[in-house]
Amino acid sequence: MTGADLDPGCPLDDTGGGEWARPLDDGTWVGPDGVTWRRRGDRELDLTAVRRLLRRGARVFHAYGVTPHEHTGGGVDALLDRLEQFRADKLGPHASFRVAELRAPDRSVVVMVQEEC
């Protein structure tokens, strides 16, 4: 089971161990292409702000395990559905999500979803 499976319980780490990524806690994150992304502001995003950023072309990464992974297409929709369920208190006591905006030096935008349990 991996983060890509969007398991509702606590995740199993099948990556061989290692410290889980916490880009929202760290304030910065180096993406798979070597670009350093920095958190913009201290506030977390609500779903309205997330959708607005997506309409403007933001990419979506999900920090769930050692390495955050990008969601595209239906994966973004599934992740947003999970966020809506979380906000409505329908995922149970082990689910926790934080969402924030990260920016690259070229002003590109990433919506980072950090899932914890």
KOLGU-4560 file (N, C-alpha, C; in nm, 3 decimals, padded with zeros to 5 digits):
<recs>
<n_xx: 00.085 n_yy: -00.117 n_zz: 00.000 ca_xx: 00.000 ca_yy: 00.000 ca_zz: 00.000 c_xx: 00.089 c_yy: 00.123 c_zz: 00.000 mol: A seq: 1 type: MET>
<n_xx: 00.057 n_yy: 00.222 n_zz: -00.079 ca_xx: 00.135 ca_yy: 00.345 ca_zz: -00.085 c_xx: 00.042 c_yy: 00.465 c_zz: -00.071 mol: A seq: 2 type: THR>
<n_xx: 00.100 n_yy: 00.583 n_zz: -00.061 ca_xx: 00.021 ca_yy: 00.704 ca_zz: -00.056 c_xx: -00.067 c_yy: 00.722 c_zz: -00.178 mol: A seq: 3 type: GLY>
<n_xx: -00.021 n_yy: 00.672 n_zz: -00.293 ca_xx: -00.099 ca_yy: 00.684 ca_zz: -00.415 c_xx: -00.232 c_yy: 00.611 c_zz: -00.405 mol: A seq: 4 type: ALA>
<n_xx: -00.240 n_yy: 00.513 n_zz: -00.315 ca_xx: -00.364 ca_yy: 00.438 ca_zz: -00.297 c_xx: -00.468 c_yy: 00.517 c_zz: -00.219 mol: A seq: 5 type: ASP>
<n_xx: -00.428 n_yy: 00.627 n_zz: -00.157 ca_xx: -00.516 ca_yy: 00.711 ca_zz: -00.077 c_xx: -00.588 c_yy: 00.628 c_zz: 00.029 mol: A seq: 6 type: LEU>
<n_xx: -00.512 n_yy: 00.548 n_zz: 00.100 ca_xx: -00.567 ca_yy: 00.464 ca_zz: 00.205 c_xx: -00.621 c_yy: 00.550 c_zz: 00.318 mol: A seq: 7 type: ASP>
<n_xx: -00.742 n_yy: 00.521 n_zz: 00.368 ca_xx: -00.798 ca_yy: 00.602 ca_zz: 00.475 c_xx: -00.733 c_yy: 00.581 c_zz: 00.611 mol: A seq: 8 type: PRO>
<n_xx: -00.659 n_yy: 00.474 n_zz: 00.630 ca_xx: -00.594 ca_yy: 00.449 ca_zz: 00.758 c_xx: -00.453 c_yy: 00.504 c_zz: 00.758 mol: A seq: 9 type: GLY>
<n_xx: -00.378 n_yy: 00.472 n_zz: 00.861 ca_xx: -00.239 ca_yy: 00.513 ca_zz: 00.866 c_xx: -00.162 c_yy: 00.440 c_zz: 00.757 mol: A seq: 10 type: CYS>
<n_xx: -00.070 n_yy: 00.506 n_zz: 00.690 ca_xx: 00.001 ca_yy: 00.445 ca_zz: 00.578 c_xx: 00.107 c_yy: 00.346 c_zz: 00.623 mol: A seq: 11 type: PRO>
<n_xx: 00.134 n_yy: 00.253 n_zz: 00.535 ca_xx: 00.247 ca_yy: 00.162 ca_zz: 00.551 c_xx: 00.358 c_yy: 00.215 c_zz: 00.463 mol: A seq: 12 type: LEU>
<n_xx: 00.478 n_yy: 00.220 n_zz: 00.514 ca_xx: 00.590 ca_yy: 00.272 ca_zz: 00.439 c_xx: 00.658 c_yy: 00.159 c_zz: 00.364 mol: A seq: 13 type: ASP>
<n_xx: 00.636 n_yy: 00.154 n_zz: 00.232 ca_xx: 00.698 ca_yy: 00.050 ca_zz: 00.151 c_xx: 00.817 c_yy: 00.104 c_zz: 00.072 mol: A seq: 14 type: ASP>
<n_xx: 00.871 n_yy: 00.216 n_zz: 00.117 ca_xx: 00.982 ca_yy: 00.281 ca_zz: 00.045 c_xx: 01.117 c_yy: 00.242 c_zz: 00.100 mol: A seq: 15 type: THR>
<n_xx: 01.120 n_yy: 00.150 n_zz: 00.194 ca_xx: 01.247 ca_yy: 00.109 ca_zz: 00.252 c_xx: 01.284 c_yy: 00.190 c_zz: 00.374 mol: A seq: 16 type: GLY>
<n_xx: 01.192 n_yy: 00.264 n_zz: 00.427 ca_xx: 01.219 ca_yy: 00.343 ca_zz: 00.548 c_xx: 01.259 c_yy: 00.484 c_zz: 00.514 mol: A seq: 17 type: GLY>
<n_xx: 01.296 n_yy: 00.556 n_zz: 00.614 ca_xx: 01.336 ca_yy: 00.694 ca_zz: 00.595 c_xx: 01.237 c_yy: 00.788 c_zz: 00.660 mol: A seq: 18 type: GLY>
<n_xx: 01.280 n_yy: 00.910 n_zz: 00.675 ca_xx: 01.196 ca_yy: 01.012 ca_zz: 00.737 c_xx: 01.092 c_yy: 01.061 c_zz: 00.638 mol: A seq: 19 type: GLU>
<n_xx: 00.969 n_yy: 01.073 n_zz: 00.685 ca_xx: 00.862 ca_yy: 01.120 ca_zz: 00.598 c_xx: 00.880 c_yy: 01.268 c_zz: 00.567 mol: A seq: 20 type: TRP>
<n_xx: 00.847 n_yy: 01.305 n_zz: 00.446 ca_xx: 00.856 ca_yy: 01.444 ca_zz: 00.402 c_xx: 00.755 c_yy: 01.529 c_zz: 00.477 mol: A seq: 21 type: ALA>
<n_xx: 00.797 n_yy: 01.645 n_zz: 00.520 ca_xx: 00.711 ca_yy: 01.742 ca_zz: 00.590 c_xx: 00.736 c_yy: 01.881 c_zz: 00.532 mol: A seq: 22 type: ARG>
<n_xx: 00.708 n_yy: 01.900 n_zz: 00.403 ca_xx: 00.741 ca_yy: 02.027 ca_zz: 00.339 c_xx: 00.670 c_yy: 02.148 c_zz: 00.400 mol: A seq: 23 type: PRO>
<n_xx: 00.551 n_yy: 02.129 n_zz: 00.455 ca_xx: 00.481 ca_yy: 02.243 ca_zz: 00.514 c_xx: 00.542 c_yy: 02.281 c_zz: 00.648 mol: A seq: 24 type: LEU>
<n_xx: 00.595 n_yy: 02.184 n_zz: 00.720 ca_xx: 00.665 ca_yy: 02.213 ca_zz: 00.845 c_xx: 00.801 c_yy: 02.275 c_zz: 00.817 mol: A seq: 25 type: ASP>
<n_xx: 00.869 n_yy: 02.224 n_zz: 00.715 ca_xx: 01.003 ca_yy: 02.272 ca_zz: 00.680 c_xx: 01.001 c_yy: 02.410 c_zz: 00.613 mol: A seq: 26 type: ASP>
<n_xx: 00.893 n_yy: 02.440 n_zz: 00.543 ca_xx: 00.883 ca_yy: 02.569 ca_zz: 00.473 c_xx: 00.944 c_yy: 02.568 c_zz: 00.334 mol: A seq: 27 type: GLY>
<n_xx: 01.024 n_yy: 02.466 n_zz: 00.304 ca_xx: 01.081 ca_yy: 02.452 ca_zz: 00.169 c_xx: 01.076 c_yy: 02.305 c_zz: 00.130 mol: A seq: 28 type: THR>
<n_xx: 01.084 n_yy: 02.283 n_zz: -00.001 ca_xx: 01.085 ca_yy: 02.146 ca_zz: -00.053 c_xx: 01.156 c_yy: 02.150 c_zz: -00.188 mol: A seq: 29 type: TRP>
<n_xx: 01.245 n_yy: 02.055 n_zz: -00.209 ca_xx: 01.312 ca_yy: 02.042 ca_zz: -00.339 c_xx: 01.239 c_yy: 01.935 c_zz: -00.417 mol: A seq: 30 type: VAL>
<n_xx: 01.179 n_yy: 01.976 n_zz: -00.528 ca_xx: 01.099 ca_yy: 01.887 ca_zz: -00.611 c_xx: 01.184 c_yy: 01.789 c_zz: -00.690 mol: A seq: 31 type: GLY>
<n_xx: 01.119 n_yy: 01.696 n_zz: -00.761 ca_xx: 01.191 ca_yy: 01.593 ca_zz: -00.836 c_xx: 01.278 c_yy: 01.650 c_zz: -00.949 mol: A seq: 32 type: PRO>
<n_xx: 01.247 n_yy: 01.771 n_zz: -00.992 ca_xx: 01.325 ca_yy: 01.835 ca_zz: -01.099 c_xx: 01.436 c_yy: 01.924 c_zz: -01.045 mol: A seq: 33 type: ASP>
<n_xx: 01.457 n_yy: 01.922 n_zz: -00.911 ca_xx: 01.565 ca_yy: 02.000 ca_zz: -00.850 c_xx: 01.528 c_yy: 02.142 c_zz: -00.813 mol: A seq: 34 type: GLY>
<n_xx: 01.405 n_yy: 02.184 n_zz: -00.842 ca_xx: 01.360 ca_yy: 02.320 ca_zz: -00.810 c_xx: 01.326 c_yy: 02.328 c_zz: -00.662 mol: A seq: 35 type: VAL>
<n_xx: 01.370 n_yy: 02.437 n_zz: -00.598 ca_xx: 01.336 ca_yy: 02.461 ca_zz: -00.457 c_xx: 01.208 c_yy: 02.541 c_zz: -00.450 mol: A seq: 36 type: THR>
<n_xx: 01.111 n_yy: 02.483 n_zz: -00.381 ca_xx: 00.981 ca_yy: 02.545 ca_zz: -00.361 c_xx: 00.974 c_yy: 02.598 c_zz: -00.218 mol: A seq: 37 type: TRP>
<n_xx: 00.920 n_yy: 02.719 n_zz: -00.201 ca_xx: 00.909 ca_yy: 02.780 ca_zz: -00.069 c_xx: 00.763 c_yy: 02.805 c_zz: -00.037 mol: A seq: 38 type: ARG>
<n_xx: 00.730 n_yy: 02.778 n_zz: 00.089 ca_xx: 00.592 ca_yy: 02.800 ca_zz: 00.132 c_xx: 00.559 c_yy: 02.948 c_zz: 00.127 mol: A seq: 39 type: ARG>
<n_xx: 00.442 n_yy: 02.979 n_zz: 00.077 ca_xx: 00.396 ca_yy: 03.118 ca_zz: 00.068 c_xx: 00.300 c_yy: 03.144 c_zz: 00.183 mol: A seq: 40 type: ARG>
<n_xx: 00.342 n_yy: 03.225 n_zz: 00.277 ca_xx: 00.257 ca_yy: 03.261 ca_zz: 00.391 c_xx: 00.249 c_yy: 03.151 c_zz: 00.494 mol: A seq: 41 type: GLY>
<n_xx: 00.179 n_yy: 03.181 n_zz: 00.602 ca_xx: 00.165 ca_yy: 03.086 ca_zz: 00.712 c_xx: 00.029 c_yy: 03.017 c_zz: 00.713 mol: A seq: 42 type: ASP>
<n_xx: -00.065 n_yy: 03.070 n_zz: 00.639 ca_xx: -00.200 ca_yy: 03.016 ca_zz: 00.647 c_xx: -00.214 c_yy: 02.890 c_zz: 00.561 mol: A seq: 43 type: ARG>
<n_xx: -00.306 n_yy: 02.806 n_zz: 00.605 ca_xx: -00.339 ca_yy: 02.689 ca_zz: 00.525 c_xx: -00.453 c_yy: 02.725 c_zz: 00.430 mol: A seq: 44 type: GLU>
<n_xx: -00.457 n_yy: 02.655 n_zz: 00.318 ca_xx: -00.557 ca_yy: 02.684 ca_zz: 00.216 c_xx: -00.686 c_yy: 02.608 c_zz: 00.241 mol: A seq: 45 type: LEU>
<n_xx: -00.799 n_yy: 02.675 n_zz: 00.216 ca_xx: -00.927 ca_yy: 02.605 ca_zz: 00.215 c_xx: -00.951 c_yy: 02.554 c_zz: 00.073 mol: A seq: 46 type: ASP>
<n_xx: -01.057 n_yy: 02.476 n_zz: 00.054 ca_xx: -01.082 ca_yy: 02.415 ca_zz: -00.077 c_xx: -01.113 c_yy: 02.517 c_zz: -00.185 mol: A seq: 47 type: LEU>
<n_xx: -01.172 n_yy: 02.629 n_zz: -00.147 ca_xx: -01.199 ca_yy: 02.735 ca_zz: -00.246 c_xx: -01.068 c_yy: 02.790 c_zz: -00.301 mol: A seq: 48 type: THR>
<n_xx: -00.972 n_yy: 02.816 n_zz: -00.214 ca_xx: -00.842 ca_yy: 02.867 ca_zz: -00.257 c_xx: -00.768 c_yy: 02.763 c_zz: -00.340 mol: A seq: 49 type: ALA>
<n_xx: -00.778 n_yy: 02.636 n_zz: -00.303 ca_xx: -00.714 ca_yy: 02.529 ca_zz: -00.380 c_xx: -00.770 c_yy: 02.526 c_zz: -00.521 mol: A seq: 50 type: VAL>
<n_xx: -00.901 n_yy: 02.529 n_zz: -00.533 ca_xx: -00.963 ca_yy: 02.524 ca_zz: -00.667 c_xx: -00.924 c_yy: 02.646 c_zz: -00.750 mol: A seq: 51 type: ARG>
<n_xx: -00.914 n_yy: 02.762 n_zz: -00.687 ca_xx: -00.874 ca_yy: 02.883 ca_zz: -00.759 c_xx: -00.732 c_yy: 02.867 c_zz: -00.813 mol: A seq: 52 type: ARG>
<n_xx: -00.640 n_yy: 02.813 n_zz: -00.732 ca_xx: -00.504 ca_yy: 02.791 ca_zz: -00.779 c_xx: -00.498 c_yy: 02.687 c_zz: -00.890 mol: A seq: 53 type: LEU>
<n_xx: -00.582 n_yy: 02.584 n_zz: -00.881 ca_xx: -00.585 ca_yy: 02.482 ca_zz: -00.986 c_xx: -00.632 c_yy: 02.542 c_zz: -01.119 mol: A seq: 54 type: LEU>
<n_xx: -00.730 n_yy: 02.631 n_zz: -01.114 ca_xx: -00.778 ca_yy: 02.697 ca_zz: -01.237 c_xx: -00.667 c_yy: 02.782 c_zz: -01.299 mol: A seq: 55 type: ARG>
<n_xx: -00.574 n_yy: 02.828 n_zz: -01.217 ca_xx: -00.462 ca_yy: 02.910 ca_zz: -01.266 c_xx: -00.342 c_yy: 02.825 c_zz: -01.308 mol: A seq: 56 type: ARG>
<n_xx: -00.357 n_yy: 02.693 n_zz: -01.304 ca_xx: -00.251 ca_yy: 02.606 ca_zz: -01.354 c_xx: -00.156 c_yy: 02.549 c_zz: -01.250 mol: A seq: 57 type: GLY>
<n_xx: -00.190 n_yy: 02.559 n_zz: -01.122 ca_xx: -00.103 ca_yy: 02.504 ca_zz: -01.018 c_xx: -00.094 c_yy: 02.352 c_zz: -01.029 mol: A seq: 58 type: ALA>
<n_xx: 00.021 n_yy: 02.300 n_zz: -00.997 ca_xx: 00.041 ca_yy: 02.155 ca_zz: -00.987 c_xx: 00.005 c_yy: 02.112 c_zz: -00.846 mol: A seq: 59 type: ARG>
<n_xx: -00.027 n_yy: 01.983 n_zz: -00.828 ca_xx: -00.065 ca_yy: 01.931 ca_zz: -00.697 c_xx: 00.030 c_yy: 01.819 c_zz: -00.657 mol: A seq: 60 type: VAL>
<n_xx: 00.091 n_yy: 01.835 n_zz: -00.540 ca_xx: 00.177 ca_yy: 01.730 ca_zz: -00.484 c_xx: 00.118 c_yy: 01.686 c_zz: -00.351 mol: A seq: 61 type: PHE>
<n_xx: 00.137 n_yy: 01.559 n_zz: -00.322 ca_xx: 00.081 ca_yy: 01.495 ca_zz: -00.202 c_xx: 00.198 c_yy: 01.439 c_zz: -00.121 mol: A seq: 62 type: HIS>
<n_xx: 00.222 n_yy: 01.498 n_zz: -00.006 ca_xx: 00.328 ca_yy: 01.450 ca_zz: 00.084 c_xx: 00.267 c_yy: 01.345 c_zz: 00.175 mol: A seq: 63 type: ALA>
<n_xx: 00.290 n_yy: 01.221 n_zz: 00.138 ca_xx: 00.233 ca_yy: 01.106 ca_zz: 00.210 c_xx: 00.337 c_yy: 00.996 c_zz: 00.200 mol: A seq: 64 type: TYR>
<n_xx: 00.433 n_yy: 01.002 n_zz: 00.287 ca_xx: 00.544 ca_yy: 00.908 ca_zz: 00.281 c_xx: 00.676 c_yy: 00.983 c_zz: 00.270 mol: A seq: 65 type: GLY>
<n_xx: 00.776 n_yy: 00.913 n_zz: 00.227 ca_xx: 00.911 ca_yy: 00.969 ca_zz: 00.220 c_xx: 00.923 c_yy: 01.073 c_zz: 00.109 mol: A seq: 66 type: VAL>
<n_xx: 00.861 n_yy: 01.047 n_zz: -00.006 ca_xx: 00.875 ca_yy: 01.135 ca_zz: -00.121 c_xx: 00.739 c_yy: 01.185 c_zz: -00.169 mol: A seq: 67 type: THR>
<n_xx: 00.714 n_yy: 01.315 n_zz: -00.165 ca_xx: 00.589 ca_yy: 01.367 ca_zz: -00.220 c_xx: 00.576 c_yy: 01.331 c_zz: -00.368 mol: A seq: 68 type: PRO>
<n_xx: 00.455 n_yy: 01.301 n_zz: -00.409 ca_xx: 00.431 ca_yy: 01.264 ca_zz: -00.548 c_xx: 00.325 c_yy: 01.354 c_zz: -00.609 mol: A seq: 69 type: HIS>
<n_xx: 00.335 n_yy: 01.372 n_zz: -00.741 ca_xx: 00.243 ca_yy: 01.460 ca_zz: -00.810 c_xx: 00.115 c_yy: 01.387 c_zz: -00.848 mol: A seq: 70 type: GLU>
<n_xx: 00.003 n_yy: 01.455 n_zz: -00.832 ca_xx: -00.126 ca_yy: 01.405 ca_zz: -00.878 c_xx: -00.166 c_yy: 01.482 c_zz: -01.002 mol: A seq: 71 type: HIS>
<n_xx: -00.222 n_yy: 01.413 n_zz: -01.098 ca_xx: -00.274 ca_yy: 01.477 ca_zz: -01.219 c_xx: -00.412 c_yy: 01.416 c_zz: -01.248 mol: A seq: 72 type: THR>
<n_xx: -00.489 n_yy: 01.485 n_zz: -01.331 ca_xx: -00.618 ca_yy: 01.434 ca_zz: -01.376 c_xx: -00.707 c_yy: 01.385 c_zz: -01.265 mol: A seq: 73 type: GLY>
<n_xx: -00.750 n_yy: 01.258 n_zz: -01.277 ca_xx: -00.840 ca_yy: 01.198 ca_zz: -01.180 c_xx: -00.778 c_yy: 01.186 c_zz: -01.042 mol: A seq: 74 type: GLY>
<n_xx: -00.646 n_yy: 01.180 n_zz: -01.034 ca_xx: -00.579 ca_yy: 01.175 ca_zz: -00.904 c_xx: -00.601 c_yy: 01.302 c_zz: -00.824 mol: A seq: 75 type: GLY>
<n_xx: -00.605 n_yy: 01.415 n_zz: -00.892 ca_xx: -00.633 ca_yy: 01.543 ca_zz: -00.825 c_xx: -00.776 c_yy: 01.543 c_zz: -00.772 mol: A seq: 76 type: VAL>
<n_xx: -00.869 n_yy: 01.497 n_zz: -00.858 ca_xx: -01.010 ca_yy: 01.490 ca_zz: -00.816 c_xx: -01.027 c_yy: 01.400 c_zz: -00.695 mol: A seq: 77 type: ASP>
<n_xx: -00.962 n_yy: 01.284 n_zz: -00.694 ca_xx: -00.972 ca_yy: 01.191 ca_zz: -00.582 c_xx: -00.914 c_yy: 01.252 c_zz: -00.454 mol: A seq: 78 type: ALA>
<n_xx: -00.803 n_yy: 01.323 n_zz: -00.468 ca_xx: -00.742 ca_yy: 01.387 ca_zz: -00.351 c_xx: -00.832 c_yy: 01.499 c_zz: -00.297 mol: A seq: 79 type: LEU>
<n_xx: -00.891 n_yy: 01.577 n_zz: -00.386 ca_xx: -00.984 ca_yy: 01.682 ca_zz: -00.342 c_xx: -01.106 c_yy: 01.622 c_zz: -00.273 mol: A seq: 80 type: LEU>
<n_xx: -01.153 n_yy: 01.509 n_zz: -00.325 ca_xx: -01.265 ca_yy: 01.440 ca_zz: -00.258 c_xx: -01.227 c_yy: 01.400 c_zz: -00.116 mol: A seq: 81 type: ASP>
<n_xx: -01.104 n_yy: 01.349 n_zz: -00.098 ca_xx: -01.058 ca_yy: 01.312 ca_zz: 00.036 c_xx: -01.050 c_yy: 01.435 c_zz: 00.126 mol: A seq: 82 type: ARG>
<n_xx: -01.003 n_yy: 01.546 n_zz: 00.072 ca_xx: -00.997 ca_yy: 01.669 ca_zz: 00.151 c_xx: -01.137 c_yy: 01.713 c_zz: 00.194 mol: A seq: 83 type: LEU>
<n_xx: -01.234 n_yy: 01.703 n_zz: 00.104 ca_xx: -01.371 ca_yy: 01.740 ca_zz: 00.138 c_xx: -01.425 c_yy: 01.648 c_zz: 00.248 mol: A seq: 84 type: GLU>
<n_xx: -01.397 n_yy: 01.518 n_zz: 00.238 ca_xx: -01.440 ca_yy: 01.423 ca_zz: 00.340 c_xx: -01.374 c_yy: 01.456 c_zz: 00.474 mol: A seq: 85 type: GLN>
<n_xx: -01.246 n_yy: 01.490 n_zz: 00.470 ca_xx: -01.175 ca_yy: 01.527 ca_zz: 00.593 c_xx: -01.238 c_yy: 01.650 c_zz: 00.657 mol: A seq: 86 type: PHE>
<n_xx: -01.261 n_yy: 01.752 n_zz: 00.576 ca_xx: -01.320 ca_yy: 01.876 ca_zz: 00.629 c_xx: -01.460 c_yy: 01.852 c_zz: 00.687 mol: A seq: 87 type: ARG>
<n_xx: -01.530 n_yy: 01.751 n_zz: 00.634 ca_xx: -01.664 ca_yy: 01.718 ca_zz: 00.684 c_xx: -01.660 c_yy: 01.616 c_zz: 00.797 mol: A seq: 88 type: ALA>
<n_xx: -01.540 n_yy: 01.583 n_zz: 00.845 ca_xx: -01.521 ca_yy: 01.489 ca_zz: 00.956 c_xx: -01.570 c_yy: 01.347 c_zz: 00.924 mol: A seq: 89 type: ASP>
<n_xx: -01.549 n_yy: 01.303 n_zz: 00.800 ca_xx: -01.598 ca_yy: 01.172 ca_zz: 00.758 c_xx: -01.486 c_yy: 01.069 c_zz: 00.740 mol: A seq: 90 type: LYS>
<n_xx: -01.363 n_yy: 01.102 n_zz: 00.775 ca_xx: -01.252 ca_yy: 01.009 ca_zz: 00.753 c_xx: -01.204 c_yy: 00.938 c_zz: 00.878 mol: A seq: 91 type: LEU>
<n_xx: -01.258 n_yy: 00.973 n_zz: 00.991 ca_xx: -01.216 ca_yy: 00.905 ca_zz: 01.113 c_xx: -01.103 c_yy: 00.979 c_zz: 01.183 mol: A seq: 92 type: GLY>
<n_xx: -01.066 n_yy: 00.928 n_zz: 01.300 ca_xx: -00.971 ca_yy: 00.999 ca_zz: 01.385 c_xx: -00.826 c_yy: 00.993 c_zz: 01.341 mol: A seq: 93 type: PRO>
<n_xx: -00.791 n_yy: 00.907 n_zz: 01.247 ca_xx: -00.651 ca_yy: 00.892 ca_zz: 01.209 c_xx: -00.609 c_yy: 00.981 c_zz: 01.093 mol: A seq: 94 type: HIS>
<n_xx: -00.704 n_yy: 01.043 n_zz: 01.027 ca_xx: -00.672 ca_yy: 01.125 ca_zz: 00.910 c_xx: -00.643 c_yy: 01.269 c_zz: 00.949 mol: A seq: 95 type: ALA>
<n_xx: -00.541 n_yy: 01.326 n_zz: 00.887 ca_xx: -00.509 ca_yy: 01.466 ca_zz: 00.909 c_xx: -00.445 c_yy: 01.522 c_zz: 00.782 mol: A seq: 96 type: SER>
<n_xx: -00.498 n_yy: 01.632 n_zz: 00.735 ca_xx: -00.447 ca_yy: 01.696 ca_zz: 00.614 c_xx: -00.415 c_yy: 01.842 c_zz: 00.642 mol: A seq: 97 type: PHE>
<n_xx: -00.307 n_yy: 01.888 n_zz: 00.582 ca_xx: -00.273 ca_yy: 02.030 ca_zz: 00.580 c_xx: -00.245 c_yy: 02.066 c_zz: 00.435 mol: A seq: 98 type: ARG>
<n_xx: -00.287 n_yy: 02.184 n_zz: 00.394 ca_xx: -00.273 ca_yy: 02.225 ca_zz: 00.254 c_xx: -00.217 c_yy: 02.367 c_zz: 00.249 mol: A seq: 99 type: VAL>
<n_xx: -00.115 n_yy: 02.388 n_zz: 00.167 ca_xx: -00.057 ca_yy: 02.521 ca_zz: 00.153 c_xx: -00.004 c_yy: 02.541 c_zz: 00.011 mol: A seq: 100 type: ALA>
<n_xx: 00.024 n_yy: 02.665 n_zz: -00.019 ca_xx: 00.078 ca_yy: 02.705 ca_zz: -00.148 c_xx: 00.229 c_yy: 02.716 c_zz: -00.138 mol: A seq: 101 type: GLU>
<n_xx: 00.299 n_yy: 02.658 n_zz: -00.236 ca_xx: 00.444 ca_yy: 02.671 ca_zz: -00.247 c_xx: 00.475 c_yy: 02.737 c_zz: -00.380 mol: A seq: 102 type: LEU>
<n_xx: 00.580 n_yy: 02.819 n_zz: -00.382 ca_xx: 00.621 ca_yy: 02.888 ca_zz: -00.505 c_xx: 00.766 c_yy: 02.862 c_zz: -00.536 mol: A seq: 103 type: ARG>
<n_xx: 00.795 n_yy: 02.855 n_zz: -00.666 ca_xx: 00.931 ca_yy: 02.839 ca_zz: -00.716 c_xx: 00.987 c_yy: 02.977 c_zz: -00.747 mol: A seq: 104 type: ALA>
<n_xx: 01.118 n_yy: 02.987 n_zz: -00.769 ca_xx: 01.176 ca_yy: 03.117 ca_zz: -00.804 c_xx: 01.114 c_yy: 03.180 c_zz: -00.930 mol: A seq: 105 type: PRO>
<n_xx: 01.064 n_yy: 03.098 n_zz: -01.022 ca_xx: 01.001 ca_yy: 03.152 ca_zz: -01.144 c_xx: 00.854 c_yy: 03.185 c_zz: -01.123 mol: A seq: 106 type: ASP>
<n_xx: 00.808 n_yy: 03.179 n_zz: -00.997 ca_xx: 00.670 ca_yy: 03.209 ca_zz: -00.956 c_xx: 00.569 c_yy: 03.100 c_zz: -00.992 mol: A seq: 107 type: ARG>
<n_xx: 00.616 n_yy: 02.982 n_zz: -01.036 ca_xx: 00.528 ca_yy: 02.869 ca_zz: -01.055 c_xx: 00.468 c_yy: 02.832 c_zz: -00.919 mol: A seq: 108 type: SER>
<n_xx: 00.350 n_yy: 02.771 n_zz: -00.923 ca_xx: 00.278 ca_yy: 02.740 ca_zz: -00.800 c_xx: 00.253 c_yy: 02.591 c_zz: -00.786 mol: A seq: 109 type: VAL>
<n_xx: 00.270 n_yy: 02.542 n_zz: -00.665 ca_xx: 00.235 ca_yy: 02.405 ca_zz: -00.628 c_xx: 00.139 c_yy: 02.412 c_zz: -00.510 mol: A seq: 110 type: VAL>
<n_xx: 00.034 n_yy: 02.333 n_zz: -00.517 ca_xx: -00.051 ca_yy: 02.309 ca_zz: -00.400 c_xx: 00.004 c_yy: 02.184 c_zz: -00.335 mol: A seq: 111 type: VAL>
<n_xx: 00.053 n_yy: 02.198 n_zz: -00.212 ca_xx: 00.110 ca_yy: 02.084 ca_zz: -00.139 c_xx: 00.009 c_yy: 02.036 c_zz: -00.035 mol: A seq: 112 type: MET>
<n_xx: -00.027 n_yy: 01.910 n_zz: -00.046 ca_xx: -00.116 ca_yy: 01.847 ca_zz: 00.051 c_xx: -00.029 c_yy: 01.756 c_zz: 00.137 mol: A seq: 113 type: VAL>
<n_xx: -00.020 n_yy: 01.787 n_zz: 00.264 ca_xx: 00.059 ca_yy: 01.706 ca_zz: 00.356 c_xx: -00.038 c_yy: 01.623 c_zz: 00.440 mol: A seq: 114 type: GLN>
<n_xx: -00.031 n_yy: 01.492 n_zz: 00.424 ca_xx: -00.119 ca_yy: 01.402 ca_zz: 00.497 c_xx: -00.041 c_yy: 01.335 c_zz: 00.608 mol: A seq: 115 type: GLU>
<n_xx: -00.103 n_yy: 01.329 n_zz: 00.723 ca_xx: -00.040 ca_yy: 01.270 ca_zz: 00.841 c_xx: -00.140 c_yy: 01.183 c_zz: 00.913 mol: A seq: 116 type: GLU>
<n_xx: -00.092 n_yy: 01.096 n_zz: 00.996 ca_xx: -00.184 ca_yy: 01.021 ca_zz: 01.081 c_xx: -00.119 c_yy: 00.997 c_zz: 01.215 mol: A seq: 117 type: CYS>
</recs>
